Amino acid sequence: MLLYQFSKGTNPRRVIIYIAEKGLVIPRYELDYLNGEHRSAEYLSINPSGRAPTLLTDSGVAINDSAAIIEYLEEIFPHNTMTGTDPVSRARVRALERLGSDLVARGQLWLWNITPAFPKKEAAPSKATADRLFAYITELLNVLEEEVGENAFLAGEQPTIADFTTFPIFQTARERFDLSFGNDHPRLDAWYKRFRARPAADY
């Protein structure tokens, strides 16, 4: 088994944090994004989308989606579950994970427009577009602010895939681009700071 990753990428971090919290030991290969290794013929033969992460299983199957990678690993390593322990908690975790996935999608579109760092994604970044997108981001931040409540983690008192999915877009905005993201939501801000203190959250 081998995980192809870009350790600072929002989607790869979802898997990287999961593996750390789960306590798994999986060999990694860090793709050289700066020099375009993710667009090389060799990597494209493994993942035609040219994106990270990709998990190459022991049988040689390539899994090219972060959520699917986590689902696969939960299936083959069922100990220390990260998806809830009963039907109700699993439903809550999945619902929050999907909110987190939506937040990542909206957040990435916003980042493409609020910064000039993604010319291949957005050749003409627009502050006006970014501002409109952030209104949609705020809708989800408001929901998550209510959902987290006084919990230590998004879904309760234990870390789950909901946290691993949602945290990276906060970290990308705040640490890579020095942008406010959820700072005006006190419960989410406290959640972010608690999770950031965990070893799994380090770059």
C-alpha positions in Angstrom: 0.0 0.0 0.0 1.3 3.5 -0.9 -0.3 6.9 -0.4 0.6 9.6 -2.9 0.1 12.9 -1.2 0.8 16.6 -1.3 1.1 17.4 2.4 -0.2 20.9 2.3 -3.1 20.3 0.0 -6.6 20.6 1.5 -8.0 17.3 0.2 -4.8 15.2 0.9 -4.8 16.6 4.5 -8.1 15.0 5.1 -6.5 11.6 4.6 -3.2 12.5 6.3 -5.0 13.7 9.5 -7.2 10.6 9.4 -4.3 8.2 9.2 -2.5 10.0 12.1 -5.6 10.0 14.3 -6.4 6.4 13.4 -2.8 5.4 14.3 -2.1 3.7 11.0 1.3 3.3 9.4 1.1 3.6 5.7 4.0 4.3 3.3 3.8 7.8 1.7 5.1 9.4 -1.4 5.2 13.2 -1.4 4.4 14.5 -4.9 6.5 17.5 -6.1 3.7 19.9 -7.0 6.0 22.8 -7.5 7.7 21.1 -10.4 4.5 19.5 -11.7 5.1 15.9 -10.8 1.4 15.4 -10.3 1.0 16.1 -14.1 3.7 13.7 -15.1 2.9 10.8 -17.4 3.8 8.4 -14.7 1.4 9.8 -12.1 -1.3 10.4 -14.6 -1.2 6.7 -15.4 -2.1 6.1 -11.7 -4.5 9.0 -11.3 -5.8 10.5 -14.6 -7.1 13.6 -12.8 -3.5 14.6 -11.8 -4.6 15.4 -8.3 -3.6 14.1 -4.8 -4.3 12.0 -2.9 -4.2 8.6 -4.4 -4.0 5.4 -2.4 -2.4 2.4 -4.3 -3.7 -0.7 -2.6 -1.8 -3.9 -2.1 -3.6 -5.4 -5.0 -2.6 -2.5 -7.3 -6.0 -0.7 -7.3 -5.7 3.1 -7.3 -8.3 4.9 -5.1 -8.3 8.6 -6.3 -10.7 10.3 -3.9 -10.0 11.4 -0.3 -13.4 10.3 1.1 -13.2 7.0 -0.8 -9.7 6.4 0.6 -10.9 6.9 4.2 -13.9 4.7 3.6 -11.6 1.9 2.3 -9.2 2.2 5.2 -12.1 2.1 7.7 -13.3 -1.1 6.1 -9.9 -2.8 6.3 -8.9 -1.3 9.7 -12.2 -1.4 11.7 -10.6 -0.8 15.1 -10.8 2.7 16.6 -13.7 3.7 14.4 -13.7 7.3 13.1 -17.3 7.2 11.8 -19.4 6.8 14.9 -20.2 3.8 17.1 -23.9 3.3 16.6 -26.5 4.1 13.9 -27.4 7.5 15.4 -23.8 8.7 15.8 -22.8 7.4 12.4 -25.7 9.3 10.8 -24.6 12.5 12.6 -21.0 12.1 11.6 -21.9 11.5 8.0 -24.2 14.5 7.9 -21.5 16.8 9.3 -18.9 15.2 7.0 -21.1 16.2 4.0 -21.4 19.7 5.4 -17.6 19.8 5.6 -17.2 18.5 2.1 -19.5 21.3 0.8 -17.5 23.8 2.8 -14.3 22.6 1.2 -15.8 22.9 -2.3 -17.1 26.4 -1.7 -13.9 27.4 0.1 -11.6 26.3 -2.7 -13.6 28.3 -5.3 -13.3 31.3 -2.9 -9.5 30.8 -2.5 -9.1 30.7 -6.3 -10.7 34.1 -6.5 -9.4 35.8 -3.3 -5.8 35.0 -4.0 -3.7 34.9 -7.2 -2.1 31.5 -6.1 -4.2 29.3 -8.4 -3.7 30.6 -12.0 -4.4 27.2 -13.5 -7.7 27.1 -11.7 -8.7 30.7 -12.1 -6.8 32.8 -14.6 -8.6 36.0 -13.6 -9.3 36.1 -9.9 -12.2 38.4 -8.9 -12.7 40.0 -5.6 -16.4 40.5 -6.4 -16.8 36.8 -7.1 -14.9 36.0 -3.9 -17.2 38.1 -1.9 -20.3 36.4 -3.4 -18.8 33.0 -2.7 -18.0 33.9 0.9 -21.7 34.6 1.5 -22.3 30.9 0.6 -19.4 29.9 2.9 -20.9 31.9 5.7 -24.2 29.9 5.4 -22.3 26.7 6.2 -20.2 28.2 8.9 -23.4 29.4 10.6 -24.8 25.8 10.5 -21.5 24.3 11.8 -21.4 27.0 14.6 -24.7 25.7 15.9 -23.8 22.0 15.3 -20.6 22.0 17.2 -22.2 23.7 20.3 -20.0 23.0 23.3 -18.7 19.7 22.0 -14.9 19.1 21.9 -15.2 18.0 18.3 -17.8 18.6 15.6 -19.9 15.5 16.2 -19.3 15.0 19.9 -16.5 14.2 22.3 -14.4 12.1 20.0 -12.7 13.1 16.7 -14.3 11.7 13.6 -14.1 12.0 9.9 -16.3 15.1 10.2 -13.4 17.0 11.8 -10.8 15.6 9.4 -12.9 16.7 6.4 -13.7 20.2 7.7 -10.4 21.2 9.5 -8.1 21.4 6.4 -10.0 24.2 4.6 -9.8 26.3 7.8 -6.0 25.5 8.0 -5.4 26.2 4.4 -7.1 29.6 4.6 -5.6 30.6 7.9 -2.1 29.2 7.7 -1.2 29.1 4.0 -2.9 32.3 3.0 -3.3 34.2 6.3 -7.0 34.7 5.6 -9.8 34.9 8.1 -12.0 31.8 8.0 -14.5 31.1 10.8 -12.7 33.6 13.0 -16.0 35.4 13.6 -17.7 32.2 14.7 -16.6 31.7 18.4 -17.5 28.1 18.8 -15.9 27.1 15.5 -12.9 29.2 16.2 -12.4 27.4 19.6 -12.9 24.1 17.8 -10.3 25.0 15.3 -7.8 26.0 17.9 -8.4 22.8 19.9 -7.9 20.6 16.9 -4.9 22.6 15.7 -3.1 21.7 18.9 -3.4 18.0 18.1 -0.2 16.4 16.7 -2.2 15.1 13.7 -2.9 18.7 12.6 0.7 19.6 12.1 1.9 20.1 8.6 
